[in-house]
């Protein structure tokens, strides 16, 4: 459960930072807003949080399946195919949300780098690193 929480936090922060710092990544909300599961969203931050939550859920539930299926490719490429899987997860969320606009492969690449760095900094591989960040 804790891992799911951190995946969602990374998703929200990654989308937020990507929109603010990567040219070609934006959120475009129509004037009437969007309705998601009966909830009307009109503010940009609301949509960013929703997209980040969905990205976290996709990374938590769907990404492990992709990692198992593509294990031979990840072994052959010494783990570099894992980065392609990360790009596919963000692209999947981009397809699901037309409000998230990623204009090409280069912005997608940089957004993936941001999400990967955030995951690394929050220490998904190391419980000690995560505890150190939370203590401060």
Residue pairs with C-beta under 8 A, 6 or more apart in sequence:
3 60
3 124
4 56
4 57
4 60
6 122
6 124
6 130
7 56
7 57
7 59
7 60
8 52
8 53
8 56
8 57
8 60
9 56
9 122
10 56
10 59
10 115
10 118
10 119
10 122
11 51
11 52
11 53
11 54
11 55
11 56
11 57
11 59
11 115
12 48
12 49
12 52
12 53
12 55
12 56
13 52
13 118
14 52
14 55
14 111
14 114
14 115
14 118
15 48
15 51
15 52
15 55
15 100
15 111
16 48
16 52
17 114
17 118
18 25
18 107
18 110
18 111
18 114
18 115
19 25
19 26
19 27
19 48
21 114
22 107
22 110
22 111
22 114
23 107
24 102
24 103
24 104
24 106
24 107
25 100
25 101
25 102
25 103
25 107
25 110
25 111
26 100
26 101
27 44
27 47
27 48
27 51
27 99
27 100
27 101
28 99
28 101
29 41
29 42
29 43
29 44
29 47
29 99
33 40
33 41
33 42
34 40
34 41
34 47
34 99
35 41
36 50
41 47
41 50
47 97
47 99
50 97
51 93
51 97
51 99
51 100
54 93
54 96
54 97
55 89
55 90
55 93
55 115
58 89
58 92
58 93
59 89
62 89
62 92
63 85
63 86
63 89
66 85
66 88
66 89
67 74
67 82
67 85
70 81
70 85
73 81
74 80
74 81
74 82
83 112
83 116
86 112
86 115
86 116
87 108
87 109
87 112
90 102
90 108
90 111
90 112
90 115
91 102
91 108
93 100
94 100
94 101
94 102
94 108
102 108
102 111
121 133
122 129
122 130
122 133
123 129
123 130
123 132
123 133
124 130
